[in-house]
Structure formats: C-alpha cells, structure tokens
C-alpha cells in the first residue's frame, strides 16, 4: 500500500487564515466592510495530499461564502477545483437528508478568487470559467473565478486596497530579489523577514513565527513547484521514449511483414501447397491466400 504524503501549509495559507486579514481582503474585493463577528473561517483542512483542501474559505455572514486560492503557477483548471471545494463545503453545511426534503435548502452564495504571484506573465485581473472546459457550447452549469495578479508593483489597485496582501507580495518579491542576488533560499527568507520587520510589513506575523518555520513553508512551496516542473519534464521524456518505442515496433513489424510476404511469394511461384507455405513462413493460412490473391498467384 502506497504511503500517503503529509500535507504542510503554505505561507499564504498560514498568513491569511486569520479573521482580521480576511476582513481586510473582503473589503478590498467587494468594497463592503464586514464585522469580525460575521466572519467564520471554513477552510478545508486535510492531513494528506490526497485529501481535498483549499487555501482559504470563509463565511461572510450567512449570505456569502468566499473561496480564495493562491497560485504561483498558471492553471486553467482552477474553476474545476473550485467546484470540488464548494461541493465539499456545501456537503459539510447541509444535512445529508436535506436535499430530499420538499422545502428549498438555503445556501450561501459562493464567490471564487485566485491570487497569482508566479513568474510567468499575466494580466492584473482576468476571469476563468468552468464552461471553458466543456467540449460543447450548450450547457446549464457555470462557475466563474476572478483571478488577480498580486506580484508586487507600485499602484497595483488591489494591493493598494489591501495592506496585508501588499505586504505578502513585497515579502515574496524580496525573497526573489535576494535569490537573484546569489543568496540561498534560506538566506533569502531571512533577509526578506528582516526587511519586512524594518519596514513594518506583517510585523505581527513575523514576530510570532520562528524564521525556521517560515523557511519551511516557503521552501515547501518552492520545492513543490520544482517537483511539478520535474514531473512535467519526466512526463515529456517518458512520452518521447514511448513514441520512439512505438515507432521502432511499427518499423520492425513492417519489416517483418515485408520479409514474410517475400518468402510467401517465392513459395507461391514454386506452387507449394498453401498449408506448407503457412507452416514454413510462420504466417496464418488466410494471410497466404490473401497474398496469393493480391499477386494473381492463387491456385488452390
């Protein structure tokens, strides 16, 4: 039995599963303030990679449920993942027998957001739709995800509205800056933490977190991204090997068929019995008859 791999929180997940930070993000996204007492964190927390889990989700009152994902690699499958998440969150909220009752089951309206800070080029804001994955244009199901590029840049609208999100963006930017300057990842994380503390960026968070713990979360994310890159490279390499193997097999089969045909034709020209030709050429009797017919050499 294959062992399950333990799941570790990402830095984003650890920072933003916090009511005060979610209060700030909610206002930045919707333009509407929300009291702390109306926020209930509903993030799916799994122990293993195989478990369904999301980065952050929370109830905003009883009317809305907000799901947020952080991404450092671009993926067009976020709407599908969000569908899985919201389905599980609804199942947790609703009694299993409720959907079979006559009365309508009230549900909080879902809102889906992705925060992207990878190194590939991306617009400041874009939308992804579940229907983009459908092979047919006609459908009766839709799920829309609003994605934001939160890579640090001056005057980026969402970051200016949400101080903590901007702080997180600056921290990641500083890590990359130090890496580019030749530091190791551990050194870069320490330097970025120091920079944030000196500039009043997420100081409350970094004050209560050990540097090693922060490094572990950042390192895990970096390693995970590298693992995905390696996995893709390995998949490509394996596909190439399979293609070469298949091409070689087909070429060998073609050469074998040509040789068999040549042997059969030679014996047909000598008027050898079909059964004997089949036996000596190690080919089915029907194949002998087919070759004979195709070459106008049929005689029994």
Residue pairs with C-beta under 8 A, 6 or more apart in sequence:
4 47
4 48
4 49
4 50
5 48
5 49
6 47
6 48
6 49
7 46
7 47
7 48
7 49
7 51
7 53
8 216
8 217
8 220
9 217
10 55
10 70
10 217
10 220
10 221
11 168
11 214
11 217
11 218
11 221
12 55
12 56
12 70
12 115
12 168
13 43
13 55
13 56
13 70
14 217
15 21
15 164
15 168
15 202
15 205
16 22
16 25
16 55
16 56
16 68
16 164
16 168
17 41
17 43
17 56
19 36
19 39
19 41
19 58
20 36
21 164
22 39
22 41
22 56
22 58
22 66
23 33
23 34
23 36
23 39
24 162
24 163
24 164
24 165
25 68
25 162
25 164
25 165
26 32
26 34
26 39
26 60
26 66
27 33
27 34
27 161
27 162
28 158
28 161
28 162
28 165
29 66
29 111
29 113
29 158
34 60
34 61
38 59
38 60
38 61
39 58
39 59
39 60
40 58
40 59
41 56
41 57
41 58
42 57
42 58
42 59
42 65
42 89
42 92
43 53
43 54
43 55
43 56
43 57
43 58
44 51
44 52
44 53
44 54
44 57
44 85
44 88
44 89
45 53
46 52
46 53
52 84
52 85
52 88
54 67
54 68
54 69
54 81
54 85
55 68
55 69
55 70
56 67
56 68
56 69
57 65
57 66
57 67
57 68
57 85
57 89
58 65
58 66
59 65
59 66
59 108
60 66
60 108
62 108
63 108
63 109
64 108
64 109
64 110
64 111
65 86
65 89
65 108
65 109
65 110
65 111
66 110
66 111
66 113
67 82
67 85
67 86
67 89
67 110
67 111
67 112
67 113
68 113
68 114
68 115
69 78
69 81
69 82
69 113
69 114
69 115
70 114
70 115
70 116
70 117
71 78
71 114
71 115
71 116
71 117
71 118
72 116
72 117
72 118
72 119
72 221
72 225
73 118
73 120
73 225
73 228
74 116
74 118
74 120
74 122
76 128
76 132
76 133
77 133
78 112
78 114
78 128
78 145
78 147
79 112
79 128
79 129
79 130
79 132
79 133
79 143
79 144
79 145
80 130
80 133
82 112
82 143
82 145
83 130
83 143
86 110
86 112
86 143
90 107
93 107
93 108
94 105
94 107
98 105
99 105
112 143
112 144
112 145
112 146
113 145
113 146
113 147
113 148
114 128
114 145
114 146
114 147
114 148
115 147
115 148
115 150
115 165
116 122
116 147
116 148
116 149
116 150
116 151
117 149
117 150
117 151
117 169
117 172
118 151
119 176
122 147
122 149
123 149
124 148
124 149
124 156
124 157
124 158
125 146
125 147
125 148
125 149
125 158
126 147
127 144
127 145
127 146
127 147
128 144
128 145
128 147
129 142
129 143
129 144
129 145
130 141
130 142
130 143
130 144
131 139
131 141
131 142
148 158
149 156
150 156
150 158
150 159
150 165
150 168
150 169
151 169
151 172
151 173
152 159
152 166
152 169
152 170
152 172
152 173
153 159
158 165
159 165
159 166
159 169
160 166
164 202
167 196
167 201
167 202
168 202
170 196
170 199
170 201
171 192
171 193
171 195
171 196
171 201
171 202
172 192
174 188
174 191
174 192
174 195
174 196
175 185
175 188
175 189
175 192
175 218
176 188
177 188
178 187
178 188
178 191
178 192
179 185
179 188
183 191
185 215
185 218
185 219
185 222
186 215
186 219
189 211
189 214
189 215
189 218
189 219
190 211
190 215
193 206
193 211
193 214
195 201
196 202
196 203
196 206
197 203
197 206
197 207
206 214
260 281
260 282
260 283
260 287
261 291
263 280
263 281
264 277
264 281
264 283
264 287
264 288
264 291
264 292
265 291
265 295
265 297
267 276
267 277
267 280
267 281
268 277
268 288
268 291
268 292
268 295
268 297
268 299
269 297
271 299
273 300
274 285
274 288
274 289
274 292
274 300
275 285
277 283
277 288
278 284
278 285
278 287
278 288
281 288
289 298
291 297
292 298
292 299
